[in-house]
Amino acid sequence: MSGKRDELLTVDQVLEALGGISRRTFYRWREIGKAPAGIKLPNGEIRIYRNDLDAWLWSLREAA
């Protein structure tokens, strides 16, 4: 890496990056283990590292 820290994305930012999927769809994917890896903050909110989202998208492309 170039020394730049990986960006933490909110669920809303991830939904937008995925073309506007619904929040319900995203959480369903999490329930069945088909969503990008995320971290849960102490306040209960979820954040996704940009690199994890990109890797997850790449894995879907590879599987297609």
PDBQT receptor file of N, H, CA, C and O in Angstrom, charges set to zero:
ATOM      1  N   MET A   1       0.834  -1.179   0.000  1.00  0.00    +0.000 N 
ATOM      2  CA  MET A   1       0.000   0.000   0.000  1.00  0.00    +0.000 C 
ATOM      3  C   MET A   1       0.877   1.239   0.000  1.00  0.00    +0.000 C 
ATOM      4  O   MET A   1       2.046   1.189   0.383  1.00  0.00    +0.000 OA
ATOM      5  N   SER A   2       0.314   2.321  -0.422  1.00  0.00    +0.000 N 
ATOM      6  H   SER A   2      -0.635   2.361  -0.733  1.00  0.00    +0.000 HD
ATOM      7  CA  SER A   2       1.073   3.556  -0.543  1.00  0.00    +0.000 C 
ATOM      8  C   SER A   2       1.141   4.326   0.765  1.00  0.00    +0.000 C 
ATOM      9  O   SER A   2       1.497   5.504   0.759  1.00  0.00    +0.000 OA
ATOM     10  N   GLY A   3       0.812   3.699   1.881  1.00  0.00    +0.000 N 
ATOM     11  H   GLY A   3       0.523   2.741   1.886  1.00  0.00    +0.000 HD
ATOM     12  CA  GLY A   3       0.829   4.392   3.154  1.00  0.00    +0.000 C 
ATOM     13  C   GLY A   3      -0.509   5.024   3.482  1.00  0.00    +0.000 C 
ATOM     14  O   GLY A   3      -0.714   5.484   4.605  1.00  0.00    +0.000 OA
ATOM     15  N   LYS A   4      -1.423   5.056   2.526  1.00  0.00    +0.000 N 
ATOM     16  H   LYS A   4      -1.257   4.683   1.614  1.00  0.00    +0.000 HD
ATOM     17  CA  LYS A   4      -2.756   5.621   2.755  1.00  0.00    +0.000 C 
ATOM     18  C   LYS A   4      -3.591   4.599   3.521  1.00  0.00    +0.000 C 
ATOM     19  O   LYS A   4      -3.597   3.411   3.198  1.00  0.00    +0.000 OA
ATOM     20  N   ARG A   5      -4.282   5.078   4.523  1.00  0.00    +0.000 N 
ATOM     21  H   ARG A   5      -4.277   6.043   4.786  1.00  0.00    +0.000 HD
ATOM     22  CA  ARG A   5      -5.123   4.186   5.314  1.00  0.00    +0.000 C 
ATOM     23  C   ARG A   5      -6.332   3.758   4.505  1.00  0.00    +0.000 C 
ATOM     24  O   ARG A   5      -6.875   4.530   3.714  1.00  0.00    +0.000 OA
ATOM     25  N   ASP A   6      -6.744   2.519   4.713  1.00  0.00    +0.000 N 
ATOM     26  H   ASP A   6      -6.303   1.892   5.356  1.00  0.00    +0.000 HD
ATOM     27  CA  ASP A   6      -7.931   1.995   4.050  1.00  0.00    +0.000 C 
ATOM     28  C   ASP A   6      -9.157   2.733   4.574  1.00  0.00    +0.000 C 
ATOM     29  O   ASP A   6      -9.298   2.947   5.779  1.00  0.00    +0.000 OA
ATOM     30  N   GLU A   7     -10.025   3.113   3.677  1.00  0.00    +0.000 N 
ATOM     31  H   GLU A   7      -9.911   2.939   2.699  1.00  0.00    +0.000 HD
ATOM     32  CA  GLU A   7     -11.223   3.880   4.022  1.00  0.00    +0.000 C 
ATOM     33  C   GLU A   7     -12.292   2.964   4.617  1.00  0.00    +0.000 C 
ATOM     34  O   GLU A   7     -12.564   1.886   4.088  1.00  0.00    +0.000 OA
ATOM     35  N   LEU A   8     -12.895   3.405   5.722  1.00  0.00    +0.000 N 
ATOM     36  H   LEU A   8     -12.675   4.280   6.152  1.00  0.00    +0.000 HD
ATOM     37  CA  LEU A   8     -14.030   2.698   6.311  1.00  0.00    +0.000 C 
ATOM     38  C   LEU A   8     -15.304   3.286   5.730  1.00  0.00    +0.000 C 
ATOM     39  O   LEU A   8     -15.519   4.497   5.777  1.00  0.00    +0.000 OA
ATOM     40  N   LEU A   9     -16.145   2.420   5.183  1.00  0.00    +0.000 N 
ATOM     41  H   LEU A   9     -15.970   1.436   5.145  1.00  0.00    +0.000 HD
ATOM     42  CA  LEU A   9     -17.396   2.856   4.569  1.00  0.00    +0.000 C 
ATOM     43  C   LEU A   9     -18.581   2.545   5.472  1.00  0.00    +0.000 C 
ATOM     44  O   LEU A   9     -18.600   1.525   6.161  1.00  0.00    +0.000 OA
ATOM     45  N   THR A  10     -19.559   3.428   5.460  1.00  0.00    +0.000 N 
ATOM     46  H   THR A  10     -19.543   4.256   4.900  1.00  0.00    +0.000 HD
ATOM     47  CA  THR A  10     -20.805   3.168   6.159  1.00  0.00    +0.000 C 
ATOM     48  C   THR A  10     -21.646   2.212   5.315  1.00  0.00    +0.000 C 
ATOM     49  O   THR A  10     -21.361   2.001   4.136  1.00  0.00    +0.000 OA
ATOM     50  N   VAL A  11     -22.669   1.644   5.916  1.00  0.00    +0.000 N 
ATOM     51  H   VAL A  11     -22.901   1.815   6.873  1.00  0.00    +0.000 HD
ATOM     52  CA  VAL A  11     -23.575   0.766   5.169  1.00  0.00    +0.000 C 
ATOM     53  C   VAL A  11     -24.203   1.559   4.018  1.00  0.00    +0.000 C 
ATOM     54  O   VAL A  11     -24.321   1.035   2.910  1.00  0.00    +0.000 OA
ATOM     55  N   ASP A  12     -24.601   2.793   4.256  1.00  0.00    +0.000 N 
ATOM     56  H   ASP A  12     -24.505   3.218   5.156  1.00  0.00    +0.000 HD
ATOM     57  CA  ASP A  12     -25.199   3.597   3.180  1.00  0.00    +0.000 C 
ATOM     58  C   ASP A  12     -24.234   3.785   2.012  1.00  0.00    +0.000 C 
ATOM     59  O   ASP A  12     -24.651   3.739   0.855  1.00  0.00    +0.000 OA
ATOM     60  N   GLN A  13     -22.957   3.994   2.300  1.00  0.00    +0.000 N 
ATOM     61  H   GLN A  13     -22.619   4.031   3.240  1.00  0.00    +0.000 HD
ATOM     62  CA  GLN A  13     -21.960   4.142   1.234  1.00  0.00    +0.000 C 
ATOM     63  C   GLN A  13     -21.804   2.833   0.463  1.00  0.00    +0.000 C 
ATOM     64  O   GLN A  13     -21.648   2.849  -0.758  1.00  0.00    +0.000 OA
ATOM     65  N   VAL A  14     -21.845   1.713   1.158  1.00  0.00    +0.000 N 
ATOM     66  H   VAL A  14     -21.973   1.700   2.150  1.00  0.00    +0.000 HD
ATOM     67  CA  VAL A  14     -21.745   0.410   0.493  1.00  0.00    +0.000 C 
ATOM     68  C   VAL A  14     -22.965   0.176  -0.386  1.00  0.00    +0.000 C 
ATOM     69  O   VAL A  14     -22.836  -0.277  -1.523  1.00  0.00    +0.000 OA
ATOM     70  N   LEU A  15     -24.147   0.483   0.136  1.00  0.00    +0.000 N 
ATOM     71  H   LEU A  15     -24.251   0.851   1.060  1.00  0.00    +0.000 HD
ATOM     72  CA  LEU A  15     -25.371   0.309  -0.654  1.00  0.00    +0.000 C 
ATOM     73  C   LEU A  15     -25.308   1.126  -1.934  1.00  0.00    +0.000 C 
ATOM     74  O   LEU A  15     -25.689   0.645  -3.002  1.00  0.00    +0.000 OA
ATOM     75  N   GLU A  16     -24.833   2.347  -1.831  1.00  0.00    +0.000 N 
ATOM     76  H   GLU A  16     -24.524   2.737  -0.964  1.00  0.00    +0.000 HD
ATOM     77  CA  GLU A  16     -24.699   3.210  -3.001  1.00  0.00    +0.000 C 
ATOM     78  C   GLU A  16     -23.676   2.640  -3.981  1.00  0.00    +0.000 C 
ATOM     79  O   GLU A  16     -23.907   2.637  -5.190  1.00  0.00    +0.000 OA
ATOM     80  N   ALA A  17     -22.548   2.158  -3.462  1.00  0.00    +0.000 N 
ATOM     81  H   ALA A  17     -22.360   2.161  -2.479  1.00  0.00    +0.000 HD
ATOM     82  CA  ALA A  17     -21.501   1.592  -4.315  1.00  0.00    +0.000 C 
ATOM     83  C   ALA A  17     -21.993   0.342  -5.051  1.00  0.00    +0.000 C 
ATOM     84  O   ALA A  17     -21.508   0.021  -6.136  1.00  0.00    +0.000 OA
ATOM     85  N   LEU A  18     -22.949  -0.353  -4.459  1.00  0.00    +0.000 N 
ATOM     86  H   LEU A  18     -23.344  -0.093  -3.578  1.00  0.00    +0.000 HD
ATOM     87  CA  LEU A  18     -23.504  -1.562  -5.070  1.00  0.00    +0.000 C 
ATOM     88  C   LEU A  18     -24.698  -1.262  -5.957  1.00  0.00    +0.000 C 
ATOM     89  O   LEU A  18     -25.446  -2.171  -6.317  1.00  0.00    +0.000 OA
ATOM     90  N   GLY A  19     -24.882  -0.015  -6.308  1.00  0.00    +0.000 N 
ATOM     91  H   GLY A  19     -24.274   0.723  -6.016  1.00  0.00    +0.000 HD
ATOM     92  CA  GLY A  19     -25.943   0.348  -7.240  1.00  0.00    +0.000 C 
ATOM     93  C   GLY A  19     -27.283   0.608  -6.595  1.00  0.00    +0.000 C 
ATOM     94  O   GLY A  19     -28.318   0.591  -7.262  1.00  0.00    +0.000 OA
ATOM     95  N   GLY A  20     -27.266   0.850  -5.295  1.00  0.00    +0.000 N 
ATOM     96  H   GLY A  20     -26.426   0.864  -4.753  1.00  0.00    +0.000 HD
ATOM     97  CA  GLY A  20     -28.514   1.206  -4.617  1.00  0.00    +0.000 C 
ATOM     98  C   GLY A  20     -29.332   0.019  -4.146  1.00  0.00    +0.000 C 
ATOM     99  O   GLY A  20     -30.559   0.102  -4.088  1.00  0.00    +0.000 OA
ATOM    100  N   ILE A  21     -28.673  -1.096  -3.805  1.00  0.00    +0.000 N 
ATOM    101  H   ILE A  21     -27.677  -1.164  -3.853  1.00  0.00    +0.000 HD
ATOM    102  CA  ILE A  21     -29.439  -2.212  -3.259  1.00  0.00    +0.000 C 
ATOM    103  C   ILE A  21     -30.088  -1.776  -1.947  1.00  0.00    +0.000 C 
ATOM    104  O   ILE A  21     -29.661  -0.806  -1.322  1.00  0.00    +0.000 OA
ATOM    105  N   SER A  22     -31.105  -2.494  -1.548  1.00  0.00    +0.000 N 
ATOM    106  H   SER A  22     -31.452  -3.283  -2.055  1.00  0.00    +0.000 HD
ATOM    107  CA  SER A  22     -31.807  -2.112  -0.330  1.00  0.00    +0.000 C 
ATOM    108  C   SER A  22     -31.019  -2.529   0.905  1.00  0.00    +0.000 C 
ATOM    109  O   SER A  22     -30.223  -3.468   0.872  1.00  0.00    +0.000 OA
ATOM    110  N   ARG A  23     -31.259  -1.817   1.979  1.00  0.00    +0.000 N 
ATOM    111  H   ARG A  23     -31.905  -1.054   2.005  1.00  0.00    +0.000 HD
ATOM    112  CA  ARG A  23     -30.638  -2.131   3.266  1.00  0.00    +0.000 C 
ATOM    113  C   ARG A  23     -31.042  -3.552   3.690  1.00  0.00    +0.000 C 
ATOM    114  O   ARG A  23     -30.225  -4.304   4.222  1.00  0.00    +0.000 OA
ATOM    115  N   ARG A  24     -32.293  -3.904   3.450  1.00  0.00    +0.000 N 
ATOM    116  H   ARG A  24     -32.956  -3.293   3.018  1.00  0.00    +0.000 HD
ATOM    117  CA  ARG A  24     -32.778  -5.236   3.813  1.00  0.00    +0.000 C 
ATOM    118  C   ARG A  24     -32.006  -6.324   3.073  1.00  0.00    +0.000 C 
ATOM    119  O   ARG A  24     -31.645  -7.344   3.661  1.00  0.00    +0.000 OA
ATOM    120  N   THR A  25     -31.751  -6.106   1.777  1.00  0.00    +0.000 N 
ATOM    121  H   THR A  25     -32.044  -5.278   1.300  1.00  0.00    +0.000 HD
ATOM    122  CA  THR A  25     -30.982  -7.075   0.994  1.00  0.00    +0.000 C 
ATOM    123  C   THR A  25     -29.575  -7.218   1.552  1.00  0.00    +0.000 C 
ATOM    124  O   THR A  25     -29.071  -8.332   1.699  1.00  0.00    +0.000 OA
ATOM    125  N   PHE A  26     -28.941  -6.094   1.862  1.00  0.00    +0.000 N 
ATOM    126  H   PHE A  26     -29.350  -5.190   1.742  1.00  0.00    +0.000 HD
ATOM    127  CA  PHE A  26     -27.586  -6.133   2.400  1.00  0.00    +0.000 C 
ATOM    128  C   PHE A  26     -27.544  -6.938   3.712  1.00  0.00    +0.000 C 
ATOM    129  O   PHE A  26     -26.670  -7.788   3.885  1.00  0.00    +0.000 OA
ATOM    130  N   TYR A  27     -28.476  -6.675   4.625  1.00  0.00    +0.000 N 
ATOM    131  H   TYR A  27     -29.185  -5.984   4.484  1.00  0.00    +0.000 HD
ATOM    132  CA  TYR A  27     -28.470  -7.393   5.904  1.00  0.00    +0.000 C 
ATOM    133  C   TYR A  27     -28.830  -8.865   5.725  1.00  0.00    +0.000 C 
ATOM    134  O   TYR A  27     -28.364  -9.714   6.484  1.00  0.00    +0.000 OA
ATOM    135  N   ARG A  28     -29.642  -9.165   4.741  1.00  0.00    +0.000 N 
ATOM    136  H   ARG A  28     -30.021  -8.475   4.124  1.00  0.00    +0.000 HD
ATOM    137  CA  ARG A  28     -29.947 -10.569   4.438  1.00  0.00    +0.000 C 
ATOM    138  C   ARG A  28     -28.685 -11.276   3.952  1.00  0.00    +0.000 C 
ATOM    139  O   ARG A  28     -28.398 -12.398   4.369  1.00  0.00    +0.000 OA
ATOM    140  N   TRP A  29     -27.934 -10.617   3.070  1.00  0.00    +0.000 N 
ATOM    141  H   TRP A  29     -28.168  -9.706   2.731  1.00  0.00    +0.000 HD
ATOM    142  CA  TRP A  29     -26.665 -11.177   2.608  1.00  0.00    +0.000 C 
ATOM    143  C   TRP A  29     -25.736 -11.439   3.783  1.00  0.00    +0.000 C 
ATOM    144  O   TRP A  29     -25.043 -12.456   3.818  1.00  0.00    +0.000 OA
ATOM    145  N   ARG A  30     -25.721 -10.511   4.756  1.00  0.00    +0.000 N 
ATOM    146  H   ARG A  30     -26.284  -9.685   4.728  1.00  0.00    +0.000 HD
ATOM    147  CA  ARG A  30     -24.871 -10.707   5.947  1.00  0.00    +0.000 C 
ATOM    148  C   ARG A  30     -25.325 -11.932   6.732  1.00  0.00    +0.000 C 
ATOM    149  O   ARG A  30     -24.500 -12.716   7.203  1.00  0.00    +0.000 OA
ATOM    150  N   GLU A  31     -26.638 -12.093   6.869  1.00  0.00    +0.000 N 
ATOM    151  H   GLU A  31     -27.308 -11.456   6.486  1.00  0.00    +0.000 HD
ATOM    152  CA  GLU A  31     -27.174 -13.235   7.613  1.00  0.00    +0.000 C 
ATOM    153  C   GLU A  31     -26.747 -14.559   7.002  1.00  0.00    +0.000 C 
ATOM    154  O   GLU A  31     -26.458 -15.511   7.726  1.00  0.00    +0.000 OA
ATOM    155  N   ILE A  32     -26.705 -14.629   5.675  1.00  0.00    +0.000 N 
ATOM    156  H   ILE A  32     -26.940 -13.855   5.087  1.00  0.00    +0.000 HD
ATOM    157  CA  ILE A  32     -26.387 -15.897   5.007  1.00  0.00    +0.000 C 
ATOM    158  C   ILE A  32     -24.912 -15.991   4.609  1.00  0.00    +0.000 C 
ATOM    159  O   ILE A  32     -24.510 -16.925   3.914  1.00  0.00    +0.000 OA
ATOM    160  N   GLY A  33     -24.109 -15.021   5.053  1.00  0.00    +0.000 N 
ATOM    161  H   GLY A  33     -24.435 -14.262   5.617  1.00  0.00    +0.000 HD
ATOM    162  CA  GLY A  33     -22.674 -15.079   4.810  1.00  0.00    +0.000 C 
ATOM    163  C   GLY A  33     -22.248 -14.727   3.397  1.00  0.00    +0.000 C 
ATOM    164  O   GLY A  33     -21.189 -15.161   2.943  1.00  0.00    +0.000 OA
ATOM    165  N   LYS A  34     -23.060 -13.943   2.693  1.00  0.00    +0.000 N 
ATOM    166  H   LYS A  34     -23.920 -13.590   3.062  1.00  0.00    +0.000 HD
ATOM    167  CA  LYS A  34     -22.754 -13.596   1.300  1.00  0.00    +0.000 C 
ATOM    168  C   LYS A  34     -22.412 -12.127   1.113  1.00  0.00    +0.000 C 
ATOM    169  O   LYS A  34     -22.415 -11.638  -0.017  1.00  0.00    +0.000 OA
ATOM    170  N   ALA A  35     -22.120 -11.420   2.180  1.00  0.00    +0.000 N 
ATOM    171  H   ALA A  35     -22.118 -11.817   3.098  1.00  0.00    +0.000 HD
ATOM    172  CA  ALA A  35     -21.799  -9.987   2.106  1.00  0.00    +0.000 C 
ATOM    173  C   ALA A  35     -20.307  -9.790   2.352  1.00  0.00    +0.000 C 
ATOM    174  O   ALA A  35     -19.634 -10.686   2.862  1.00  0.00    +0.000 OA
ATOM    175  N   PRO A  36     -19.792  -8.618   1.989  1.00  0.00    +0.000 N 
ATOM    176  CA  PRO A  36     -18.388  -8.346   2.289  1.00  0.00    +0.000 C 
ATOM    177  C   PRO A  36     -18.154  -8.323   3.800  1.00  0.00    +0.000 C 
ATOM    178  O   PRO A  36     -19.053  -8.010   4.580  1.00  0.00    +0.000 OA
ATOM    179  N   ALA A  37     -16.933  -8.662   4.188  1.00  0.00    +0.000 N 
ATOM    180  H   ALA A  37     -16.203  -8.917   3.555  1.00  0.00    +0.000 HD
ATOM    181  CA  ALA A  37     -16.582  -8.660   5.607  1.00  0.00    +0.000 C 
ATOM    182  C   ALA A  37     -16.729  -7.253   6.173  1.00  0.00    +0.000 C 
ATOM    183  O   ALA A  37     -16.438  -6.264   5.500  1.00  0.00    +0.000 OA
ATOM    184  N   GLY A  38     -17.179  -7.183   7.400  1.00  0.00    +0.000 N 
ATOM    185  H   GLY A  38     -17.416  -7.986   7.946  1.00  0.00    +0.000 HD
ATOM    186  CA  GLY A  38     -17.354  -5.889   8.043  1.00  0.00    +0.000 C 
ATOM    187  C   GLY A  38     -16.962  -5.951   9.502  1.00  0.00    +0.000 C 
ATOM    188  O   GLY A  38     -16.702  -7.022  10.051  1.00  0.00    +0.000 OA
ATOM    189  N   ILE A  39     -16.924  -4.789  10.116  1.00  0.00    +0.000 N 
ATOM    190  H   ILE A  39     -17.135  -3.919   9.671  1.00  0.00    +0.000 HD
ATOM    191  CA  ILE A  39     -16.664  -4.720  11.550  1.00  0.00    +0.000 C 
ATOM    192  C   ILE A  39     -17.850  -4.030  12.216  1.00  0.00    +0.000 C 
ATOM    193  O   ILE A  39     -18.466  -3.127  11.650  1.00  0.00    +0.000 OA
ATOM    194  N   LYS A  40     -18.150  -4.475  13.423  1.00  0.00    +0.000 N 
ATOM    195  H   LYS A  40     -17.650  -5.209  13.883  1.00  0.00    +0.000 HD
ATOM    196  CA  LYS A  40     -19.246  -3.876  14.175  1.00  0.00    +0.000 C 
ATOM    197  C   LYS A  40     -18.642  -2.968  15.233  1.00  0.00    +0.000 C 
ATOM    198  O   LYS A  40     -17.847  -3.408  16.063  1.00  0.00    +0.000 OA
ATOM    199  N   LEU A  41     -19.021  -1.716  15.199  1.00  0.00    +0.000 N 
ATOM    200  H   LEU A  41     -19.667  -1.358  14.525  1.00  0.00    +0.000 HD
ATOM    201  CA  LEU A  41     -18.533  -0.738  16.163  1.00  0.00    +0.000 C 
ATOM    202  C   LEU A  41     -19.263  -0.903  17.491  1.00  0.00    +0.000 C 
ATOM    203  O   LEU A  41     -20.331  -1.514  17.531  1.00  0.00    +0.000 OA
ATOM    204  N   PRO A  42     -18.708  -0.370  18.576  1.00  0.00    +0.000 N 
ATOM    205  CA  PRO A  42     -19.363  -0.482  19.879  1.00  0.00    +0.000 C 
ATOM    206  C   PRO A  42     -20.794   0.070  19.902  1.00  0.00    +0.000 C 
ATOM    207  O   PRO A  42     -21.615  -0.376  20.704  1.00  0.00    +0.000 OA
ATOM    208  N   ASN A  43     -21.097   1.038  19.028  1.00  0.00    +0.000 N 
ATOM    209  H   ASN A  43     -20.431   1.400  18.377  1.00  0.00    +0.000 HD
ATOM    210  CA  ASN A  43     -22.456   1.587  18.997  1.00  0.00    +0.000 C 
ATOM    211  C   ASN A  43     -23.403   0.744  18.151  1.00  0.00    +0.000 C 
ATOM    212  O   ASN A  43     -24.565   1.111  17.975  1.00  0.00    +0.000 OA
ATOM    213  N   GLY A  44     -22.917  -0.398  17.617  1.00  0.00    +0.000 N 
ATOM    214  H   GLY A  44     -21.974  -0.697  17.759  1.00  0.00    +0.000 HD
ATOM    215  CA  GLY A  44     -23.755  -1.310  16.850  1.00  0.00    +0.000 C 
ATOM    216  C   GLY A  44     -23.730  -1.068  15.351  1.00  0.00    +0.000 C 
ATOM    217  O   GLY A  44     -24.247  -1.881  14.585  1.00  0.00    +0.000 OA
ATOM    218  N   GLU A  45     -23.133   0.042  14.919  1.00  0.00    +0.000 N 
ATOM    219  H   GLU A  45     -22.713   0.703  15.541  1.00  0.00    +0.000 HD
ATOM    220  CA  GLU A  45     -23.068   0.325  13.480  1.00  0.00    +0.000 C 
ATOM    221  C   GLU A  45     -22.010  -0.549  12.826  1.00  0.00    +0.000 C 
ATOM    222  O   GLU A  45     -21.040  -0.960  13.463  1.00  0.00    +0.000 OA
ATOM    223  N   ILE A  46     -22.212  -0.821  11.555  1.00  0.00    +0.000 N 
ATOM    224  H   ILE A  46     -23.000  -0.487  11.038  1.00  0.00    +0.000 HD
ATOM    225  CA  ILE A  46     -21.291  -1.648  10.787  1.00  0.00    +0.000 C 
ATOM    226  C   ILE A  46     -20.488  -0.764   9.852  1.00  0.00    +0.000 C 
ATOM    227  O   ILE A  46     -21.012   0.194   9.284  1.00  0.00    +0.000 OA
ATOM    228  N   ARG A  47     -19.207  -1.093   9.697  1.00  0.00    +0.000 N 
ATOM    229  H   ARG A  47     -18.782  -1.872  10.159  1.00  0.00    +0.000 HD
ATOM    230  CA  ARG A  47     -18.344  -0.419   8.735  1.00  0.00    +0.000 C 
ATOM    231  C   ARG A  47     -17.659  -1.490   7.897  1.00  0.00    +0.000 C 
ATOM    232  O   ARG A  47     -17.338  -2.575   8.381  1.00  0.00    +0.000 OA
ATOM    233  N   ILE A  48     -17.446  -1.161   6.640  1.00  0.00    +0.000 N 
ATOM    234  H   ILE A  48     -17.706  -0.279   6.247  1.00  0.00    +0.000 HD
ATOM    235  CA  ILE A  48     -16.796  -2.062   5.698  1.00  0.00    +0.000 C 
ATOM    236  C   ILE A  48     -15.559  -1.350   5.160  1.00  0.00    +0.000 C 
ATOM    237  O   ILE A  48     -15.642  -0.214   4.694  1.00  0.00    +0.000 OA
ATOM    238  N   TYR A  49     -14.419  -2.020   5.228  1.00  0.00    +0.000 N 
ATOM    239  H   TYR A  49     -14.352  -2.943   5.606  1.00  0.00    +0.000 HD
ATOM    240  CA  TYR A  49     -13.227  -1.438   4.620  1.00  0.00    +0.000 C 
ATOM    241  C   TYR A  49     -13.377  -1.454   3.103  1.00  0.00    +0.000 C 
ATOM    242  O   TYR A  49     -13.852  -2.433   2.528  1.00  0.00    +0.000 OA
ATOM    243  N   ARG A  50     -12.972  -0.368   2.466  1.00  0.00    +0.000 N 
ATOM    244  H   ARG A  50     -12.586   0.427   2.933  1.00  0.00    +0.000 HD
ATOM    245  CA  ARG A  50     -13.047  -0.257   1.002  1.00  0.00    +0.000 C 
ATOM    246  C   ARG A  50     -12.326  -1.437   0.339  1.00  0.00    +0.000 C 
ATOM    247  O   ARG A  50     -12.824  -1.999  -0.637  1.00  0.00    +0.000 OA
ATOM    248  N   ASN A  51     -11.159  -1.811   0.865  1.00  0.00    +0.000 N 
ATOM    249  H   ASN A  51     -10.755  -1.354   1.657  1.00  0.00    +0.000 HD
ATOM    250  CA  ASN A  51     -10.418  -2.939   0.274  1.00  0.00    +0.000 C 
ATOM    251  C   ASN A  51     -11.195  -4.245   0.385  1.00  0.00    +0.000 C 
ATOM    252  O   ASN A  51     -11.138  -5.071  -0.526  1.00  0.00    +0.000 OA
ATOM    253  N   ASP A  52     -11.923  -4.450   1.487  1.00  0.00    +0.000 N 
ATOM    254  H   ASP A  52     -11.969  -3.779   2.228  1.00  0.00    +0.000 HD
ATOM    255  CA  ASP A  52     -12.731  -5.659   1.646  1.00  0.00    +0.000 C 
ATOM    256  C   ASP A  52     -13.893  -5.665   0.656  1.00  0.00    +0.000 C 
ATOM    257  O   ASP A  52     -14.224  -6.710   0.096  1.00  0.00    +0.000 OA
ATOM    258  N   LEU A  53     -14.511  -4.511   0.436  1.00  0.00    +0.000 N 
ATOM    259  H   LEU A  53     -14.242  -3.661   0.890  1.00  0.00    +0.000 HD
ATOM    260  CA  LEU A  53     -15.597  -4.411  -0.541  1.00  0.00    +0.000 C 
ATOM    261  C   LEU A  53     -15.068  -4.713  -1.940  1.00  0.00    +0.000 C 
ATOM    262  O   LEU A  53     -15.682  -5.469  -2.693  1.00  0.00    +0.000 OA
ATOM    263  N   ASP A  54     -13.930  -4.121  -2.282  1.00  0.00    +0.000 N 
ATOM    264  H   ASP A  54     -13.431  -3.508  -1.670  1.00  0.00    +0.000 HD
ATOM    265  CA  ASP A  54     -13.345  -4.350  -3.609  1.00  0.00    +0.000 C 
ATOM    266  C   ASP A  54     -12.984  -5.826  -3.801  1.00  0.00    +0.000 C 
ATOM    267  O   ASP A  54     -13.232  -6.390  -4.867  1.00  0.00    +0.000 OA
ATOM    268  N   ALA A  55     -12.399  -6.452  -2.774  1.00  0.00    +0.000 N 
ATOM    269  H   ALA A  55     -12.198  -5.993  -1.908  1.00  0.00    +0.000 HD
ATOM    270  CA  ALA A  55     -12.029  -7.869  -2.861  1.00  0.00    +0.000 C 
ATOM    271  C   ALA A  55     -13.273  -8.739  -3.012  1.00  0.00    +0.000 C 
ATOM    272  O   ALA A  55     -13.267  -9.702  -3.779  1.00  0.00    +0.000 OA
ATOM    273  N   TRP A  56     -14.330  -8.409  -2.293  1.00  0.00    +0.000 N 
ATOM    274  H   TRP A  56     -14.335  -7.627  -1.670  1.00  0.00    +0.000 HD
ATOM    275  CA  TRP A  56     -15.581  -9.159  -2.376  1.00  0.00    +0.000 C 
ATOM    276  C   TRP A  56     -16.176  -9.040  -3.773  1.00  0.00    +0.000 C 
ATOM    277  O   TRP A  56     -16.617 -10.033  -4.351  1.00  0.00    +0.000 OA
ATOM    278  N   LEU A  57     -16.187  -7.825  -4.314  1.00  0.00    +0.000 N 
ATOM    279  H   LEU A  57     -15.828  -7.018  -3.845  1.00  0.00    +0.000 HD
ATOM    280  CA  LEU A  57     -16.697  -7.633  -5.671  1.00  0.00    +0.000 C 
ATOM    281  C   LEU A  57     -15.866  -8.410  -6.686  1.00  0.00    +0.000 C 
ATOM    282  O   LEU A  57     -16.415  -9.004  -7.614  1.00  0.00    +0.000 OA
ATOM    283  N   TRP A  58     -14.541  -8.409  -6.513  1.00  0.00    +0.000 N 
ATOM    284  H   TRP A  58     -14.096  -7.927  -5.759  1.00  0.00    +0.000 HD
ATOM    285  CA  TRP A  58     -13.665  -9.144  -7.404  1.00  0.00    +0.000 C 
ATOM    286  C   TRP A  58     -13.968 -10.650  -7.337  1.00  0.00    +0.000 C 
ATOM    287  O   TRP A  58     -13.956 -11.331  -8.363  1.00  0.00    +0.000 OA
ATOM    288  N   SER A  59     -14.238 -11.169  -6.127  1.00  0.00    +0.000 N 
ATOM    289  H   SER A  59     -14.248 -10.616  -5.294  1.00  0.00    +0.000 HD
ATOM    290  CA  SER A  59     -14.534 -12.590  -5.989  1.00  0.00    +0.000 C 
ATOM    291  C   SER A  59     -15.833 -12.946  -6.705  1.00  0.00    +0.000 C 
ATOM    292  O   SER A  59     -15.960 -14.045  -7.245  1.00  0.00    +0.000 OA
ATOM    293  N   LEU A  60     -16.794 -12.033  -6.714  1.00  0.00    +0.000 N 
ATOM    294  H   LEU A  60     -16.691 -11.140  -6.275  1.00  0.00    +0.000 HD
ATOM    295  CA  LEU A  60     -18.047 -12.282  -7.441  1.00  0.00    +0.000 C 
ATOM    296  C   LEU A  60     -17.791 -12.303  -8.941  1.00  0.00    +0.000 C 
ATOM    297  O   LEU A  60     -18.373 -13.107  -9.670  1.00  0.00    +0.000 OA
ATOM    298  N   ARG A  61     -16.922 -11.420  -9.391  1.00  0.00    +0.000 N 
ATOM    299  H   ARG A  61     -16.450 -10.767  -8.799  1.00  0.00    +0.000 HD
ATOM    300  CA  ARG A  61     -16.581 -11.367 -10.808  1.00  0.00    +0.000 C 
ATOM    301  C   ARG A  61     -15.888 -12.652 -11.235  1.00  0.00    +0.000 C 
ATOM    302  O   ARG A  61     -16.171 -13.196 -12.303  1.00  0.00    +0.000 OA
ATOM    303  N   GLU A  62     -14.978 -13.132 -10.394  1.00  0.00    +0.000 N 
ATOM    304  H   GLU A  62     -14.748 -12.690  -9.527  1.00  0.00    +0.000 HD
ATOM    305  CA  GLU A  62     -14.247 -14.362 -10.686  1.00  0.00    +0.000 C 
ATOM    306  C   GLU A  62     -15.211 -15.562 -10.759  1.00  0.00    +0.000 C 
ATOM    307  O   GLU A  62     -15.023 -16.469 -11.570  1.00  0.00    +0.000 OA
ATOM    308  N   ALA A  63     -16.231 -15.552  -9.909  1.00  0.00    +0.000 N 
ATOM    309  H   ALA A  63     -16.383 -14.816  -9.250  1.00  0.00    +0.000 HD
ATOM    310  CA  ALA A  63     -17.171 -16.681  -9.847  1.00  0.00    +0.000 C 
ATOM    311  C   ALA A  63     -18.149 -16.679 -11.022  1.00  0.00    +0.000 C 
ATOM    312  O   ALA A  63     -18.736 -17.712 -11.344  1.00  0.00    +0.000 OA
ATOM    313  N   ALA A  64     -18.323 -15.530 -11.656  1.00  0.00    +0.000 N 
ATOM    314  H   ALA A  64     -17.846 -14.691 -11.395  1.00  0.00    +0.000 HD
ATOM    315  CA  ALA A  64     -19.306 -15.421 -12.743  1.00  0.00    +0.000 C 
ATOM    316  C   ALA A  64     -18.838 -16.097 -14.007  1.00  0.00    +0.000 C 
ATOM    317  O   ALA A  64     -19.551 -16.093 -15.010  1.00  0.00    +0.000 OA
TER     318      ALA A  64
